[in-house]
Amino acid sequence: MIEKLLRFPFFQIILLTFVGIILLNKFHPYLLPELLTNVYLKLVLIGVLIFWFIMVFIYNRQNSKNKFKFFTFLPVELREEDEGLRWMTFKACRSVYIYYSFAIPVGIGLVTYFNGYSFAPLIIFILLGIGQYIIYWLEIKKLCA
């Protein structure tokens, strides 16, 4: 149960969203409601990070042979322990690549169209990142069914 929770892209999506909101609040504070001030956002972000570290610590304690690394360049959602998992990762990464081959030109067009709004690139990057996680996990879910 803990492993599924840790491998689910929820934490990555939340972190990406909160970092983007914090940056928007720093450079364009007029865009966000009063509730989303830096103090509240930072507290929620710190809370999510602490929760994630506690979950990793509990999982690593229960599974000493198959530990999660706290800091690594390899995303935790990539599991390539055998040929089946490698094939699933290949298919999901292929879907993400196809998504980016379409989404990046659309993103460039949107940035060009909204060039008067200096916050547009940040919002588009956030949406591209969230889309990547959603596409990846929808493909994994489809392959696991």
Secondary structure in CASP SS format (residue, H / E / C, confidence):
PFRMAT SS
TARGET T0000
AUTHOR 0000-0000-0000
METHOD secondary structure of the structure
MODEL  1
M C 1.00
I H 1.00
E H 1.00
K H 1.00
L H 1.00
L H 1.00
R H 1.00
F C 1.00
P C 1.00
F H 1.00
F H 1.00
Q H 1.00
I H 1.00
I H 1.00
L H 1.00
L H 1.00
T H 1.00
F H 1.00
V H 1.00
G H 1.00
I H 1.00
I H 1.00
L H 1.00
L H 1.00
N H 1.00
K H 1.00
F H 1.00
H C 1.00
P H 1.00
Y H 1.00
L H 1.00
L C 1.00
P C 1.00
E C 1.00
L C 1.00
L C 1.00
T C 1.00
N H 1.00
V H 1.00
Y H 1.00
L H 1.00
K H 1.00
L H 1.00
V H 1.00
L H 1.00
I H 1.00
G H 1.00
V H 1.00
L H 1.00
I H 1.00
F H 1.00
W H 1.00
F H 1.00
I H 1.00
M H 1.00
V H 1.00
F H 1.00
I H 1.00
Y H 1.00
N H 1.00
R H 1.00
Q H 1.00
N C 1.00
S C 1.00
K C 1.00
N C 1.00
K C 1.00
F C 1.00
K C 1.00
F C 1.00
F C 1.00
T C 1.00
F C 1.00
L C 1.00
P C 1.00
V C 1.00
E C 1.00
L C 1.00
R C 1.00
E C 1.00
E C 1.00
D C 1.00
E H 1.00
G H 1.00
L H 1.00
R H 1.00
W H 1.00
M H 1.00
T H 1.00
F H 1.00
K H 1.00
A H 1.00
C H 1.00
R H 1.00
S H 1.00
V H 1.00
Y H 1.00
I H 1.00
Y H 1.00
Y H 1.00
S H 1.00
F H 1.00
A H 1.00
I H 1.00
P H 1.00
V H 1.00
G H 1.00
I H 1.00
G H 1.00
L H 1.00
V H 1.00
T H 1.00
Y H 1.00
F C 1.00
N C 1.00
G C 1.00
Y C 1.00
S C 1.00
F C 1.00
A H 1.00
P H 1.00
L H 1.00
I H 1.00
I H 1.00
F H 1.00
I H 1.00
L H 1.00
L H 1.00
G H 1.00
I H 1.00
G H 1.00
Q H 1.00
Y H 1.00
I H 1.00
I H 1.00
Y H 1.00
W H 1.00
L H 1.00
E H 1.00
I H 1.00
K H 1.00
K H 1.00
L H 1.00
C H 1.00
A C 1.00
END
